[in-house]
Amino acid sequence: MAFLRSVATTTTAIAASAIPAAFAYSSLSSFFSQSPQSPKPPNAAFTFKPNRLGLVKSLATPPSALHMDHKPSSQSQTDAVLPELLTEYMVDMKCEGCVNAVKNKLQTINGVKNVEVDLSNQVVKILGSTPVKTMTEALEQTGRKARLIGQGVPEDFLISAVVSEFKGPSIFGVVRLAQVNMELARIEANFSGLSPGKHGWSINEFGDLTRGAASTGKVFDLINEENTKEPLGDLGTLDADEKGEALYTGVKEKLRVADLIGRSVVVYATEDKSEHGIAAAVIARSAGVGENYKRLCTCDGTTIWEASDGNFVTSKV
């Protein structure tokens, strides 16, 4: 079963479970040699098979038993409509009634285009422009535990997503970056524990946290990049509300997630980044689509359904 969808490139990775880093793309030329508007063969669909290195793409006739649920995408974001991605959750489902409840809930969300449920593996696949936080909240509202296990473009990116987790003691948050194409990355972030007001944030050169944010180096930028107004790793501004919570959804041109593994995300006390950051977290590779169908979570070694509620993705983060 699979999705067929061209990904919009005009518009942050639980976080999915972190797995060992790899530093290369595989077979990207075949993907980028085609225009996003190139016609596709009729009655055909892409199928994707996970292997230890990534996703293998093949063209096959879709099985007649596959039923995809369609819903127009019309969601507006604070900054812009996010590019579409495939997001995978492991959801605690027991029967077809659970499947219907999950589908019915997800179909009410703006930006969700396709929903596919695999009851045998307890996996829910969602294609659309909806932020992870919104989808997670919807799944929680069905009364079922859910863990984000993968996100990316259903093509042949070897590294399609990364994640950076802030675990306190005062500032908590998750930043997810997913590759939409070689020239565009989708960014989602949510934080709590910030002081109200505006905070600068960035991707910094190093993942060295021995002195906190002070040992993460400068803001990351491409080597020999010329005529740029700001470094590539400058992520702009977070606007924390009176509760100290901040949400961000957007895109960043020319940012490639494979270049970010081992670096860090840093949050600053002020908007102008005039002092060392107040919090930092290392960027790690995150599972792409079809790579993490395991009951044992690779990020923390926890068996999925034996985890406590606190270990699951929550709407606050």
MOPEPE-V52267 format. One record per residue. RES is the residue in one letter. SS is DSSP state (helix for helix, strand for strand, loop for the rest). OMEGA is omega in whole degrees, 0 to 359 (999 if undefined). Layout:
# MOPEPE-V52267
res = (RES:RES)
ss = (SS:SS)
omega = (OMEGA:OMEGA)
This chain:
# MOPEPE-V52267
res = (M:A:F:L:R:S:V:A:T:T:T:T:A:I:A:A:S:A:I:P:A:A:F:A:Y:S:S:L:S:S:F:F:S:Q:S:P:Q:S:P:K:P:P:N:A:A:F:T:F:K:P:N:R:L:G:L:V:K:S:L:A:T:P:P:S:A:L:H:M:D:H:K:P:S:S:Q:S:Q:T:D:A:V:L:P:E:L:L:T:E:Y:M:V:D:M:K:C:E:G:C:V:N:A:V:K:N:K:L:Q:T:I:N:G:V:K:N:V:E:V:D:L:S:N:Q:V:V:K:I:L:G:S:T:P:V:K:T:M:T:E:A:L:E:Q:T:G:R:K:A:R:L:I:G:Q:G:V:P:E:D:F:L:I:S:A:V:V:S:E:F:K:G:P:S:I:F:G:V:V:R:L:A:Q:V:N:M:E:L:A:R:I:E:A:N:F:S:G:L:S:P:G:K:H:G:W:S:I:N:E:F:G:D:L:T:R:G:A:A:S:T:G:K:V:F:D:L:I:N:E:E:N:T:K:E:P:L:G:D:L:G:T:L:D:A:D:E:K:G:E:A:L:Y:T:G:V:K:E:K:L:R:V:A:D:L:I:G:R:S:V:V:V:Y:A:T:E:D:K:S:E:H:G:I:A:A:A:V:I:A:R:S:A:G:V:G:E:N:Y:K:R:L:C:T:C:D:G:T:T:I:W:E:A:S:D:G:N:F:V:T:S:K:V)
ss = (loop:loop:loop:loop:loop:loop:loop:loop:loop:loop:loop:loop:loop:loop:loop:loop:loop:strand:loop:loop:loop:loop:loop:loop:loop:loop:loop:helix:helix:helix:helix:helix:loop:loop:loop:loop:loop:loop:loop:loop:loop:loop:loop:loop:strand:strand:strand:strand:strand:strand:loop:loop:loop:loop:strand:strand:strand:strand:strand:strand:loop:loop:loop:loop:loop:loop:loop:loop:strand:strand:loop:loop:loop:loop:loop:loop:loop:loop:loop:loop:loop:loop:loop:loop:strand:strand:strand:strand:strand:strand:strand:loop:loop:loop:loop:helix:helix:helix:helix:helix:helix:helix:helix:helix:helix:helix:loop:loop:loop:loop:loop:strand:strand:strand:strand:strand:strand:strand:loop:loop:loop:loop:strand:strand:strand:strand:strand:strand:loop:loop:loop:helix:helix:helix:helix:helix:helix:helix:helix:helix:helix:loop:loop:loop:loop:strand:strand:strand:strand:strand:strand:strand:loop:loop:loop:loop:loop:loop:loop:loop:strand:strand:strand:strand:strand:strand:strand:loop:loop:loop:loop:strand:strand:strand:strand:strand:strand:strand:strand:strand:strand:loop:loop:strand:strand:strand:strand:strand:strand:strand:strand:strand:loop:loop:loop:loop:strand:strand:strand:strand:strand:strand:strand:strand:loop:loop:loop:loop:loop:loop:loop:helix:helix:helix:helix:loop:loop:loop:strand:loop:loop:loop:loop:loop:loop:loop:loop:loop:loop:loop:loop:loop:loop:strand:strand:strand:strand:strand:strand:strand:loop:loop:loop:loop:loop:strand:strand:strand:strand:strand:strand:strand:strand:loop:loop:loop:helix:helix:helix:loop:loop:loop:loop:strand:strand:strand:strand:loop:loop:loop:loop:loop:loop:loop:loop:loop:loop:loop:strand:strand:strand:strand:strand:strand:strand:strand:loop:loop:loop:loop:loop:loop:loop:loop:loop:strand:loop:loop:loop:loop:loop:loop:strand:helix:helix:helix:loop:loop:helix:helix:helix:loop:loop:loop:loop:loop:loop)
omega = (186:179:171:184:172:187:179:183:183:181:999:999:999:144:174:184:179:178:189:186:170:193:180:172:181:174:181:185:180:180:187:177:180:176:178:181:182:180:179:178:180:177:178:180:176:173:186:182:180:168:187:181:181:184:176:184:175:181:184:175:183:178:184:182:184:176:179:180:185:177:181:178:183:185:174:177:178:181:182:175:181:172:180:175:171:181:182:176:164:186:182:182:184:189:179:175:176:180:181:179:180:180:183:180:183:181:178:186:175:178:178:182:181:176:177:182:176:185:183:178:182:181:175:179:183:176:178:183:183:176:180:182:181:179:179:179:180:178:177:182:174:180:182:176:180:176:176:185:180:177:178:176:181:176:188:171:176:175:185:183:174:183:176:186:176:189:175:15:182:182:180:178:177:174:179:175:182:181:176:169:186:182:186:175:177:184:172:180:170:185:169:179:177:171:180:179:186:180:171:175:187:168:182:189:191:175:180:182:181:175:182:181:183:182:182:177:182:175:183:175:177:178:178:176:184:173:176:181:180:178:181:183:177:184:175:189:169:181:183:180:184:176:182:180:180:176:177:170:180:180:178:179:176:180:180:188:178:179:190:184:181:174:183:170:184:175:184:180:183:181:185:178:184:178:177:181:180:178:179:178:182:177:181:176:178:182:172:182:177:186:192:179:183:175:177:184:183:182:185:178:183:172:192:188:174:179:175:179:181:181:181:178:179:182:181:179:999)
